[in-house]
Amino acid sequence: MSSALRNRTRRPGTVESRPDRRRDRAKARRAPLVPECAPEVTLESKLLTAWAALAAGYPIECPVCSGVYTADNGCSRCGSHLT
């Protein structure tokens, strides 16, 4: 075999690189979606924290557009209001 054939590099999508992709997909299927040590954040806990911050007079991140949200004026970016 010539040295040019032995020293060629693999290109994405070639037949030679397919086993690597299959192995990566198999690893991804086995990996947990959420690490086991991550604390559980629920919608309820996020809303309760937001209500508590608003009640104390602090601005929060708007749940609709991530703008600045205050209890008096609602969101300064999208105009949403929590009721």
Chimera marker file (.cmm) of the C-alpha trace (Angstrom):
<marker_set name="trace">
<marker id="1" x="0.000" y="0.000" z="0.000" r="1" g="1" b="0" radius="0.5"/>
<marker id="2" x="1.365" y="3.417" z="-0.816" r="1" g="1" b="0" radius="0.5"/>
<marker id="3" x="2.297" y="5.852" z="1.938" r="1" g="1" b="0" radius="0.5"/>
<marker id="4" x="-0.315" y="8.333" z="0.654" r="1" g="1" b="0" radius="0.5"/>
<marker id="5" x="-3.118" y="5.856" z="1.384" r="1" g="1" b="0" radius="0.5"/>
<marker id="6" x="-1.741" y="4.910" z="4.802" r="1" g="1" b="0" radius="0.5"/>
<marker id="7" x="-1.274" y="8.512" z="5.954" r="1" g="1" b="0" radius="0.5"/>
<marker id="8" x="-4.568" y="9.993" z="4.797" r="1" g="1" b="0" radius="0.5"/>
<marker id="9" x="-6.789" y="11.531" z="7.426" r="1" g="1" b="0" radius="0.5"/>
<marker id="10" x="-10.412" y="10.685" z="8.032" r="1" g="1" b="0" radius="0.5"/>
<marker id="11" x="-12.992" y="13.098" z="6.771" r="1" g="1" b="0" radius="0.5"/>
<marker id="12" x="-16.394" y="13.535" z="8.453" r="1" g="1" b="0" radius="0.5"/>
<marker id="13" x="-19.077" y="11.462" z="6.778" r="1" g="1" b="0" radius="0.5"/>
<marker id="14" x="-16.759" y="8.854" z="5.335" r="1" g="1" b="0" radius="0.5"/>
<marker id="15" x="-17.347" y="5.168" z="5.889" r="1" g="1" b="0" radius="0.5"/>
<marker id="16" x="-14.288" y="5.032" z="8.146" r="1" g="1" b="0" radius="0.5"/>
<marker id="17" x="-15.738" y="7.544" z="10.645" r="1" g="1" b="0" radius="0.5"/>
<marker id="18" x="-19.130" y="5.851" z="11.083" r="1" g="1" b="0" radius="0.5"/>
<marker id="19" x="-18.121" y="3.553" z="13.986" r="1" g="1" b="0" radius="0.5"/>
<marker id="20" x="-17.073" y="6.636" z="15.980" r="1" g="1" b="0" radius="0.5"/>
<marker id="21" x="-20.458" y="8.250" z="15.447" r="1" g="1" b="0" radius="0.5"/>
<marker id="22" x="-22.278" y="5.085" z="16.492" r="1" g="1" b="0" radius="0.5"/>
<marker id="23" x="-20.199" y="4.863" z="19.666" r="1" g="1" b="0" radius="0.5"/>
<marker id="24" x="-20.921" y="8.543" z="20.490" r="1" g="1" b="0" radius="0.5"/>
<marker id="25" x="-24.667" y="8.016" z="19.984" r="1" g="1" b="0" radius="0.5"/>
<marker id="26" x="-24.590" y="4.961" z="22.243" r="1" g="1" b="0" radius="0.5"/>
<marker id="27" x="-22.857" y="6.982" z="24.976" r="1" g="1" b="0" radius="0.5"/>
<marker id="28" x="-25.409" y="9.764" z="24.629" r="1" g="1" b="0" radius="0.5"/>
<marker id="29" x="-28.293" y="7.295" z="25.060" r="1" g="1" b="0" radius="0.5"/>
<marker id="30" x="-26.781" y="5.992" z="28.292" r="1" g="1" b="0" radius="0.5"/>
<marker id="31" x="-25.976" y="9.429" z="29.758" r="1" g="1" b="0" radius="0.5"/>
<marker id="32" x="-28.544" y="10.855" z="32.188" r="1" g="1" b="0" radius="0.5"/>
<marker id="33" x="-30.327" y="13.982" z="30.976" r="1" g="1" b="0" radius="0.5"/>
<marker id="34" x="-29.997" y="15.696" z="34.351" r="1" g="1" b="0" radius="0.5"/>
<marker id="35" x="-27.056" y="15.074" z="36.649" r="1" g="1" b="0" radius="0.5"/>
<marker id="36" x="-28.115" y="13.235" z="39.786" r="1" g="1" b="0" radius="0.5"/>
<marker id="37" x="-26.516" y="15.844" z="42.060" r="1" g="1" b="0" radius="0.5"/>
<marker id="38" x="-28.470" y="18.771" z="40.533" r="1" g="1" b="0" radius="0.5"/>
<marker id="39" x="-31.105" y="20.265" z="42.849" r="1" g="1" b="0" radius="0.5"/>
<marker id="40" x="-34.655" y="19.967" z="41.615" r="1" g="1" b="0" radius="0.5"/>
<marker id="41" x="-36.030" y="23.309" z="40.414" r="1" g="1" b="0" radius="0.5"/>
<marker id="42" x="-39.761" y="23.240" z="39.849" r="1" g="1" b="0" radius="0.5"/>
<marker id="43" x="-42.043" y="25.774" z="38.230" r="1" g="1" b="0" radius="0.5"/>
<marker id="44" x="-43.724" y="26.221" z="41.588" r="1" g="1" b="0" radius="0.5"/>
<marker id="45" x="-40.443" y="27.065" z="43.332" r="1" g="1" b="0" radius="0.5"/>
<marker id="46" x="-39.496" y="29.544" z="40.596" r="1" g="1" b="0" radius="0.5"/>
<marker id="47" x="-42.868" y="31.310" z="40.815" r="1" g="1" b="0" radius="0.5"/>
<marker id="48" x="-42.829" y="31.427" z="44.618" r="1" g="1" b="0" radius="0.5"/>
<marker id="49" x="-39.341" y="32.927" z="44.561" r="1" g="1" b="0" radius="0.5"/>
<marker id="50" x="-40.431" y="35.512" z="41.984" r="1" g="1" b="0" radius="0.5"/>
<marker id="51" x="-43.536" y="36.472" z="43.987" r="1" g="1" b="0" radius="0.5"/>
<marker id="52" x="-41.454" y="36.814" z="47.170" r="1" g="1" b="0" radius="0.5"/>
<marker id="53" x="-38.931" y="39.073" z="45.414" r="1" g="1" b="0" radius="0.5"/>
<marker id="54" x="-41.707" y="41.224" z="43.935" r="1" g="1" b="0" radius="0.5"/>
<marker id="55" x="-43.459" y="41.488" z="47.303" r="1" g="1" b="0" radius="0.5"/>
<marker id="56" x="-40.185" y="42.677" z="48.854" r="1" g="1" b="0" radius="0.5"/>
<marker id="57" x="-39.873" y="45.385" z="46.177" r="1" g="1" b="0" radius="0.5"/>
<marker id="58" x="-37.094" y="43.804" z="44.108" r="1" g="1" b="0" radius="0.5"/>
<marker id="59" x="-37.188" y="43.638" z="40.304" r="1" g="1" b="0" radius="0.5"/>
<marker id="60" x="-37.140" y="40.162" z="38.754" r="1" g="1" b="0" radius="0.5"/>
<marker id="61" x="-36.443" y="38.692" z="35.335" r="1" g="1" b="0" radius="0.5"/>
<marker id="62" x="-39.592" y="38.696" z="33.188" r="1" g="1" b="0" radius="0.5"/>
<marker id="63" x="-40.840" y="35.120" z="32.687" r="1" g="1" b="0" radius="0.5"/>
<marker id="64" x="-41.938" y="35.987" z="29.135" r="1" g="1" b="0" radius="0.5"/>
<marker id="65" x="-39.007" y="37.877" z="27.586" r="1" g="1" b="0" radius="0.5"/>
<marker id="66" x="-36.260" y="38.009" z="30.281" r="1" g="1" b="0" radius="0.5"/>
<marker id="67" x="-36.578" y="41.791" z="30.568" r="1" g="1" b="0" radius="0.5"/>
<marker id="68" x="-36.741" y="43.737" z="33.835" r="1" g="1" b="0" radius="0.5"/>
<marker id="69" x="-40.031" y="43.163" z="35.667" r="1" g="1" b="0" radius="0.5"/>
<marker id="70" x="-41.232" y="45.221" z="38.632" r="1" g="1" b="0" radius="0.5"/>
<marker id="71" x="-44.348" y="44.825" z="40.747" r="1" g="1" b="0" radius="0.5"/>
<marker id="72" x="-45.565" y="48.359" z="39.945" r="1" g="1" b="0" radius="0.5"/>
<marker id="73" x="-45.016" y="48.511" z="36.183" r="1" g="1" b="0" radius="0.5"/>
<marker id="74" x="-44.720" y="44.928" z="34.974" r="1" g="1" b="0" radius="0.5"/>
<marker id="75" x="-42.168" y="44.244" z="32.262" r="1" g="1" b="0" radius="0.5"/>
<marker id="76" x="-40.359" y="47.217" z="30.783" r="1" g="1" b="0" radius="0.5"/>
<marker id="77" x="-39.591" y="45.316" z="27.565" r="1" g="1" b="0" radius="0.5"/>
<marker id="78" x="-42.728" y="43.373" z="26.580" r="1" g="1" b="0" radius="0.5"/>
<marker id="79" x="-45.364" y="44.979" z="28.823" r="1" g="1" b="0" radius="0.5"/>
<marker id="80" x="-46.582" y="41.738" z="30.465" r="1" g="1" b="0" radius="0.5"/>
<marker id="81" x="-48.203" y="41.813" z="33.914" r="1" g="1" b="0" radius="0.5"/>
<marker id="82" x="-48.621" y="39.023" z="36.462" r="1" g="1" b="0" radius="0.5"/>
<marker id="83" x="-52.006" y="38.930" z="38.190" r="1" g="1" b="0" radius="0.5"/>
<link id1="1" id2="2" r="1" g="1" b="0" radius="0.2"/>
<link id1="2" id2="3" r="1" g="1" b="0" radius="0.2"/>
<link id1="3" id2="4" r="1" g="1" b="0" radius="0.2"/>
<link id1="4" id2="5" r="1" g="1" b="0" radius="0.2"/>
<link id1="5" id2="6" r="1" g="1" b="0" radius="0.2"/>
<link id1="6" id2="7" r="1" g="1" b="0" radius="0.2"/>
<link id1="7" id2="8" r="1" g="1" b="0" radius="0.2"/>
<link id1="8" id2="9" r="1" g="1" b="0" radius="0.2"/>
<link id1="9" id2="10" r="1" g="1" b="0" radius="0.2"/>
<link id1="10" id2="11" r="1" g="1" b="0" radius="0.2"/>
<link id1="11" id2="12" r="1" g="1" b="0" radius="0.2"/>
<link id1="12" id2="13" r="1" g="1" b="0" radius="0.2"/>
<link id1="13" id2="14" r="1" g="1" b="0" radius="0.2"/>
<link id1="14" id2="15" r="1" g="1" b="0" radius="0.2"/>
<link id1="15" id2="16" r="1" g="1" b="0" radius="0.2"/>
<link id1="16" id2="17" r="1" g="1" b="0" radius="0.2"/>
<link id1="17" id2="18" r="1" g="1" b="0" radius="0.2"/>
<link id1="18" id2="19" r="1" g="1" b="0" radius="0.2"/>
<link id1="19" id2="20" r="1" g="1" b="0" radius="0.2"/>
<link id1="20" id2="21" r="1" g="1" b="0" radius="0.2"/>
<link id1="21" id2="22" r="1" g="1" b="0" radius="0.2"/>
<link id1="22" id2="23" r="1" g="1" b="0" radius="0.2"/>
<link id1="23" id2="24" r="1" g="1" b="0" radius="0.2"/>
<link id1="24" id2="25" r="1" g="1" b="0" radius="0.2"/>
<link id1="25" id2="26" r="1" g="1" b="0" radius="0.2"/>
<link id1="26" id2="27" r="1" g="1" b="0" radius="0.2"/>
<link id1="27" id2="28" r="1" g="1" b="0" radius="0.2"/>
<link id1="28" id2="29" r="1" g="1" b="0" radius="0.2"/>
<link id1="29" id2="30" r="1" g="1" b="0" radius="0.2"/>
<link id1="30" id2="31" r="1" g="1" b="0" radius="0.2"/>
<link id1="31" id2="32" r="1" g="1" b="0" radius="0.2"/>
<link id1="32" id2="33" r="1" g="1" b="0" radius="0.2"/>
<link id1="33" id2="34" r="1" g="1" b="0" radius="0.2"/>
<link id1="34" id2="35" r="1" g="1" b="0" radius="0.2"/>
<link id1="35" id2="36" r="1" g="1" b="0" radius="0.2"/>
<link id1="36" id2="37" r="1" g="1" b="0" radius="0.2"/>
<link id1="37" id2="38" r="1" g="1" b="0" radius="0.2"/>
<link id1="38" id2="39" r="1" g="1" b="0" radius="0.2"/>
<link id1="39" id2="40" r="1" g="1" b="0" radius="0.2"/>
<link id1="40" id2="41" r="1" g="1" b="0" radius="0.2"/>
<link id1="41" id2="42" r="1" g="1" b="0" radius="0.2"/>
<link id1="42" id2="43" r="1" g="1" b="0" radius="0.2"/>
<link id1="43" id2="44" r="1" g="1" b="0" radius="0.2"/>
<link id1="44" id2="45" r="1" g="1" b="0" radius="0.2"/>
<link id1="45" id2="46" r="1" g="1" b="0" radius="0.2"/>
<link id1="46" id2="47" r="1" g="1" b="0" radius="0.2"/>
<link id1="47" id2="48" r="1" g="1" b="0" radius="0.2"/>
<link id1="48" id2="49" r="1" g="1" b="0" radius="0.2"/>
<link id1="49" id2="50" r="1" g="1" b="0" radius="0.2"/>
<link id1="50" id2="51" r="1" g="1" b="0" radius="0.2"/>
<link id1="51" id2="52" r="1" g="1" b="0" radius="0.2"/>
<link id1="52" id2="53" r="1" g="1" b="0" radius="0.2"/>
<link id1="53" id2="54" r="1" g="1" b="0" radius="0.2"/>
<link id1="54" id2="55" r="1" g="1" b="0" radius="0.2"/>
<link id1="55" id2="56" r="1" g="1" b="0" radius="0.2"/>
<link id1="56" id2="57" r="1" g="1" b="0" radius="0.2"/>
<link id1="57" id2="58" r="1" g="1" b="0" radius="0.2"/>
<link id1="58" id2="59" r="1" g="1" b="0" radius="0.2"/>
<link id1="59" id2="60" r="1" g="1" b="0" radius="0.2"/>
<link id1="60" id2="61" r="1" g="1" b="0" radius="0.2"/>
<link id1="61" id2="62" r="1" g="1" b="0" radius="0.2"/>
<link id1="62" id2="63" r="1" g="1" b="0" radius="0.2"/>
<link id1="63" id2="64" r="1" g="1" b="0" radius="0.2"/>
<link id1="64" id2="65" r="1" g="1" b="0" radius="0.2"/>
<link id1="65" id2="66" r="1" g="1" b="0" radius="0.2"/>
<link id1="66" id2="67" r="1" g="1" b="0" radius="0.2"/>
<link id1="67" id2="68" r="1" g="1" b="0" radius="0.2"/>
<link id1="68" id2="69" r="1" g="1" b="0" radius="0.2"/>
<link id1="69" id2="70" r="1" g="1" b="0" radius="0.2"/>
<link id1="70" id2="71" r="1" g="1" b="0" radius="0.2"/>
<link id1="71" id2="72" r="1" g="1" b="0" radius="0.2"/>
<link id1="72" id2="73" r="1" g="1" b="0" radius="0.2"/>
<link id1="73" id2="74" r="1" g="1" b="0" radius="0.2"/>
<link id1="74" id2="75" r="1" g="1" b="0" radius="0.2"/>
<link id1="75" id2="76" r="1" g="1" b="0" radius="0.2"/>
<link id1="76" id2="77" r="1" g="1" b="0" radius="0.2"/>
<link id1="77" id2="78" r="1" g="1" b="0" radius="0.2"/>
<link id1="78" id2="79" r="1" g="1" b="0" radius="0.2"/>
<link id1="79" id2="80" r="1" g="1" b="0" radius="0.2"/>
<link id1="80" id2="81" r="1" g="1" b="0" radius="0.2"/>
<link id1="81" id2="82" r="1" g="1" b="0" radius="0.2"/>
<link id1="82" id2="83" r="1" g="1" b="0" radius="0.2"/>
</marker_set>
